[in-house]
Amino acid sequence: MSEPRQFLARAAVKARDDQHFYQLGKAIASYDGMVSQTKSRQFQNWTQARALAATIKDHVLARLPELLEQFEQNLLAAGGKVFWAETAEDARSYVLALAQKHQAKRVVKSKSMVTEEIGLNEHLEKHGVEVWESDLGELIVQLNQEKPYHIVTPAMHKSKAEISRLFHDKLQAPLTDSAEELTMVARRHLRDVYLSSTIGVTGANFLVADLGAVVVTENEGNARLTMACPPVHVVIAGLEKMLPRLSDLSLFLPLLATSGTGQEITSYNSIMLGPRHAHESDGPAEMHVILLDNGRSALYQQAEFREILRCIRCGACLNACPVYRAIGGHAYNTTYQGPIGAVITPHYSGFGKYQHLAYASSLCGACSDVCPVQIDIHHLLLKNRRAAVRRREQPWFWRAALRVYAWVMADAARLQRARRWLLRLWPWQRLLRRPNEQLPPLSPKSFRELWSAHENQP
């Protein structure tokens, strides 16, 4: 079965799942309330803050090659190492070579969507290196052999009872309905992982060019332990994560926290300036930063899509999207779900397989309205639809059907003749229906006829 058909099948199952709908709705309703309160409390003018953030990111994109080189020079001067990865395979191979060099049997990893994008866990485990997720949500989906459900809250779809049962089965923990006790179970499990891992892998929320710094935000402290305990720290970051100055964080840290989780600022905000220095008592002996392209340069070269590289991965567009709210994250079967995923996935992973995602949208514009860096997401989805048509990536039957539709709709008389044919053929539609599918009856009169009758009423 093709990927578009599998997507429709998965989406249909989730859309009919009342428990899933309730669980997702409850989580997003809580998020909506917190975001609304924090926006009004923290920002005097949310619209101006978004506009300023968009301006700064546009400035970054205009000078991206220069800023990347500045970042590299500063990090090298601080004792770090930089690897430019053109593809996911380049990045995976570099991390595996590091693991083999240091004879690493275990790697601990904090939450990082870019490592999901390149399939790092699967690659390392295939070569005998054990990988443990340290983020609580990521650990839950890892233990349940799932992929993250949401780019910010990976286990949003799980209830406390489901997590308790999972920890009982996988970590031999007693059953409990206490969120605090479940957190402590994960904490006890991960303490040994931190101390026994040779390599710690993190992503980066931002890269700061003028310092050569890597910035990671989180709420659990797990990323800080991941980067500080093992002797080798590896950062994997997309090229678009750049900010020009340290001072820009005064806007972007609260902006990300507000849109991502409804907080004024996340609990832990770490700024790494290279590996451990001679006068420091802790930290990794080695720090490697992998700057990942993996399709970003190609996107950068397309002026009409470049603005999508302003994205700071807050996940707000997922929470606002009526389609995501109905079908959830796993229906997409992609690393990045929802509107942002529907825009970038075809460019990163191929239009032939993922062009259908642009149609998983009502084009209501809610995603664009909530974007903290003012990306016009729903119009980019329209551009993806146009790009798919131009690349002739759609099935021949679909292309032919659209041509017929356009030909019929271009002439009123032609449309009337087609409508009369449809009315004659309508009894046969039951042969094409799916099981349990009920189509609404066709109106015996056209809109034009109904309108004419309405206007001629006495």
Residue, then its C-alpha position, 0 to 999 in steps of 0.5 A: m500500500s502506498e504511503p498516502r493510502q497508509f496515511l489515510a488508513r491511519a488517520a481514519v482509525k485515529a479520527r474514530d478513536d474517542q479515547h484518543f480524541y479525549q486524551l489529545g483534546k485534554a492535553i491541548a486545552s491545558y496547553d492553550g490556557m497556559v499559552s494564553q495567560t503567559k502571552s498576556r502576562q509576559f509580552q506587552n505586545w505579542t505581535q511586535a515580539r513575533a515581528l522582531a523575531a521574524t526580522i532577526k531570523d530573516h537577517v540570519l538567513a540573509r547572512l547564513p553562510e557567514l554566520l555559520e563560519q563565524f560560529e565554527q571559528n569561535l567553537l574551534a577556538a574554544g576547543g570544540k570540533v565541528f563536522w559538516a554533515e551533508t546527509a543523514e548518513d554522514a552524520r550517523s557515520y560520524v557519531l558511529a566512528l566516535a563511538q568505535k574510537h572511544q569503544a563506547k557500548r552505551v550512549v545517552k541522548s536527550k530529546s532531539m528531533v534532528t536525531e530522529e530525523i537521521g535515525l541515529n538510534e537505529h543506526l547505533e543499535k544496529h552496530g551494537v551500541e546501546v542508546w538510552e533516551s533521557d527525556l521522560g517523554e522520549l523514554i516512554v515512547q522508546l520503552n513502548q517502541e514508538k516514535p515521538y507523537h509530538i515534536v515538543t511533547p513526545a508522549m502527549h497521547k499517553s495517560k498516567a495509567e498507561i505509563s505506569r503499566l509500561f514502567h511496571d512491565k519494562l522497568q519492574a516498577p510498582l504500579t502507581d497513579s502518582a506522576e511524582e512516583l513515575t518521574m522518580v522511577a525514570r530518574r532512578h533508571l537514568r542515573d546509572v545510564y548517565l554514569s555508564s555512558t561514554i557519549g552524550v548526544t544532544g540537539a541544539n535549540f539555538l547556535v550563537a554565532d558571536l560566541g560559538a555557543v550551543v544553547v539547549t532548553e529543557n524542563e527536566g535537567n536531563a539534557r544538562l546531565t547528558m552533556a556533562c556526565p559522559p566524557v564525550h558530548v556530541v551536538i547535532a544541529g540543523l543549519e537553521k538553528m543560528l542566531p547572530r548574538l548572545s543578546d538575541l536569546s533575551l527574545f528567543l528563549p521566552l518566545l520559545a518557552t511561551s509558544g512551546t509549553g506556555q511557560e515564561i521560560t523553561s526550567y533549565n537553559s544551558i549555554m555551552l562554550g566548548p568542552r571542559h577547560a583547564h580551570e573547570s571541574d566538570g564537563p566533557a573532555e571532548m565536544h563535537v558539533i555536527l552541522l546538519d544539512n540533509g536537504r536544508s541547503a536545497l530548501y534555502q535555495q528556493a526563495e519561496f520556501r526559505e522562510i520555513l527555515r525561520c522555524i524554532r520547533c515550538g510545536a504551536c502549529l501542531n496544537a492549533c491545527p484541526v487536522y492534527r487535533a483529530i488524527g494525532g502525531h503517529a498518523y503522519n508517520t514522519t519525524y515532524q508532524g502537523p503543518i510544519g512537518a507537512v511543509i518540510t518533509p517532502h523537501y527533506s524526504g521526497f515529494g514522491k512519497y510525502q506530497h500528500l501531506a500538503y492536503a492534510s490541512s484545512l488551510c484555515g490559517a491557524c498555524s500561521d496565526v500562532c507561529p512565533v516567527q510569523i511563518d506563513i505556513h498555510h500558504l507554504l502548504l499551497k505552494n507544496r501542492r503546486a510544486a507536487v503538480r509541477r513535479r508530476e509526483q501525483p498519480w496519473f489518475w489524480r492528474a487526469a481527474l483534476r484536468v477533467y474537473a477543471w474542464v467541466m468547471a470552466d463552462a456553466a453549460r458544461l457543468q449542467r450537463a455533467r450534473r445531469w449525468l451524475l444524477r443518472l449515474w448516482p444509483w451506481q455509486r453504492l458499488l464504489r462506497r467503502p464499508n460503513e460509508q454513507l454519502p449525502p444524496l445529490s440535490p435534484k436542482s443545481f445552485r443556479e436553479l435554487w437561487s433562481a427559484h429563490e429570487n422569483q419567489p413572490 
